[in-house]
Amino acid sequence: TDFVKAHEDTDLVHDVGMAVDRIKEWKAHTLRAANQREAKAVAMRCRNAATCLIKMDWAMKFLPQRFRERMVDFFGKRGISWHVATVQQVEATEFYIHVVSNCTQDSLTVAALLQHTLNEVKARHPQMTTAYLRSVM
C-alpha cells in the first residue's frame, strides 16, 4: 500500500504542476490579448492615408499530423504552411497570402514574409509611410 500511495502522490504532484503551467500560459495569453487590443485601438485611431494596420498570422498547415494540437506542439513544425497578412487602410483592406513549402515557422521566416508584404504594399501604395504590425496569434 505504501507503493500505491507514493505512486498516487507522484501523479498528484504531476497533475498540479501541469495545472499550474496551464494557468500561467492562460494568464500570459490574457495579458498579451489585452496589450494587443490596446495597441490595435491606438493604431486604428492614428490611421490616415499614409498609414496601415497589418495583422498577420500562420494559418493551419495543409496536413496536420493530429486532429488537435496544442500551440506549443504545433509551432515550428515543418510542412506546407501558409501565412496570411491583412492590410487595413483607411479606404480598403487587402490580403497577402504566402504559401510556403518545407519551412520552419520561426522569426526569420516571418521577417522575410513581412519584408515581402511591406515591399508589395509600398509598391502598390507609394504614399504609405507607416505600418502598425499586429500578430493575431
PyMOL commands that set and color helices and strands:
alter all, ss='L'
color gray80, all
select helices_A, chain A and resi 2-45+71-74+107-124
alter helices_A, ss='H'
color red, helices_A
select strands_A, chain A and resi 51-58+81-88+93-100+130-135
alter strands_A, ss='S'
color yellow, strands_A
deselect
rebuild
show_as cartoon
